[in-house]
Amino acid sequence: MLATEGDPIALMATPVELESALQVLAQQAVTEHGAEVIVIGGGPLGRVAKALSGKVDVPVIEAIPEAVRYLAAALGAAATR
């Protein structure tokens, strides 16, 4: 399992450091573990997901917006049946 270094509360309080730490972690997941996509959780991490897009070698997905798009598509498909 991969995790950022240090105190997570302090890291969350400093957006620049959070982004940097998650970028290192994401790239590590790609290079060392073969990750083909990075999924970043919701809340304050959503902003980091946007910032990381294009900075790592694989797609970065924001979990909550992607879930909403999936649900909207599923509901739309259900409405047409």
N, C-alpha and C positions, 0 to 999 in steps of 0.2 A: 504494500500500500504506500502511496506517495502522500506526503503532507508538507506544508510549508514549515519553515523553521521559525522558532520563537513563539512569542505570546500572540495568539490569534486575536485577542481584543485590541492589543496595540497595533497589530497589522491592519485590522479593519478601520482603525481610527486614522490611518495615513494612506489615502487612496493611491498615491504614487508608489509607495512601498508595496502595497497590496498588489497593484498591477505588475510591478517588477517581479515579486515573488511568485505570482501565478504564471507569469510568462516563463520563468525558469522551470517551474514545475510542469507546465504544459509541454514545453520543448523536451524535457526529460522523459515525459510519458511517451512522446513520439519516438525519440531516438533510442531509448533504452528498453521500451516495452512494446513498441510497434503500434501505438495508438493511431487510429485512422481518423478520429474525430475527437474533439474535446467538448464536453458538455459542462457548462458553468451554471451553478444553481441560481436561484432567484434572489430577490432583495438587493442589497448593495452590490452583490456580485454580478448582477446584470450589467451594470455600467462597465465593469471590468471585461466582461465578455465582448462587449462592443469594441472596447479599446484593444483587445487582443486579436481581433479579426485582422488577418493579414500579417500578423507579427509572428505567428507560428506556422509550421509547414503543413498543417491540416485545417479543415474547417473548424470554427469555434461556434458552438450553438448555445444560444441563451435559452435555458430550459422553459421558463414561463411563457415567453412569447411564442415559442415553438409549440408548446402544448396547446395554447389558445388557437393557433392556426390549425393544428390537427383537429381539435374539437370542432371548430367552425366548419372545416371541410367535412367532417363526419356528420355533423348536424345538417349541413347543406345537402349531402348525399341522401340522408335519411328523409329529408323533406321532399325529395323528388321521387321517392318510391311510391 
